């Protein structure tokens, strides 16, 4: 009933004038749900889009069947207005869908190869951090490779400072300290990152790729896939820039993150 | 038949992964049609989206009834792919609608008041110039005022260089030379601007608002509204920065632009 089509004049379709969330749901129970709702509310406040009522949002995850799936929900500013000019009294439009999901569990154990993207993210503090529907930069960055052995792309901004991966956040440990890029000018603040920051001391850094070269462990993380250790970083030509052995040092972040998602964190072979 | 709804999984809706054009159509005849098709092709090449076949596109304007209207057409990368990752063989989705239209003809004669926006456009050369569906910056800039006496907002980039208006291009004359902002890092290259550049010498400038203070005439232009002379520029607080008498100097650009749109250019009272 609300997983139906979107009218031509929806402002999400016309301009990307809206927000979305992708939520891991197990047996009808959403994971990190409060963090998703908080980010959605922050985005709605930033874009000045009214949210659907709390009860409607709260009722969504329970409509999932048994097992693991991802709830994707979108809230747009609805229809109306004149061109870019917003309607005086916008009526938000909510659309959602459940998608079957299986996490890439071998990546938890073995780690992933990632690649530095050529695309540099533009600065727009007004839109930074929130999960809005203007995602062409992510789409275009993800088009830079087709090699299935490359799991993610690392994105820098136009001053060559690290920001994120195309659909995940980036965390590394350097000199014994957990660090993550500054997201004040671009990038999305993931809900798993937000949850970890409430539990661990993770320092915000405005640094370039050299920080990853100095890191003794690094990860890409999000709220549906969990925590992937980095085992190799390539440049945009596919040349290896750094390799990490995936060892016990990498399990630390998984031990804190995976219980939040109901994922295992102690079944890896450390031999 | 294609002015119908858009499926939930359309990538235009999900990510703004697509392009659009708004075309003035008079009695089934599109104005500046070649310029619109060229920009659409340039955008499709940049985003690597296949275009619908030429015949289908060419048949659209003729479906309009008598009188003046605007054809809005959108081309998205279609459905499919995994998250940001594009489908291997995308099937583009075309949607369009005709909207009744009346140009703001009093603005041609009297000129308009415009306002400098607070929002600064982010730099993204990969997306600059083309008319893609990631338009939150324009939407948010247009939200900065509600005063119906303010017709447009002037946008600068993050180095305070002039770029465009929220839905129009910007042209001014300074020391007898026609100038327009550089659009290599942000902004949309309008089809009327492109058509005028084929006919007139209009110089590209990387300059700030001071260029408008020195201009003896300035305009905002697009392919549906035509050419509006600026009569007043306010800052973001509504304080007047400059005023221009709207006189014969302003008619020059209208005399070149309005015949391209079938609009009058010689009916203004110059008394």
Interface residues (C-beta under 8 A of the other chain):
Chain A: X3 X4 X5 X6 X7 X8 X9 X10 X11 X12 X13 X14 X15 X16 X17 X20 X47 X48 X74 X77 X83 X84 X85 X86 X95 X97 X119 X121 X122 X123 X124 X126 X127 X132 X133 X134 X135 X136 X137 X138 X139 X140 X141 X142 X143 X158 X166 X167 X186
Chain B: X3 X4 X5 X6 X7 X8 X9 X10 X11 X12 X13 X14 X15 X16 X17 X20 X47 X48 X74 X77 X83 X84 X85 X86 X95 X97 X119 X121 X122 X123 X124 X126 X127 X132 X133 X134 X135 X136 X137 X138 X139 X140 X141 X142 X143 X158 X166 X167 X186
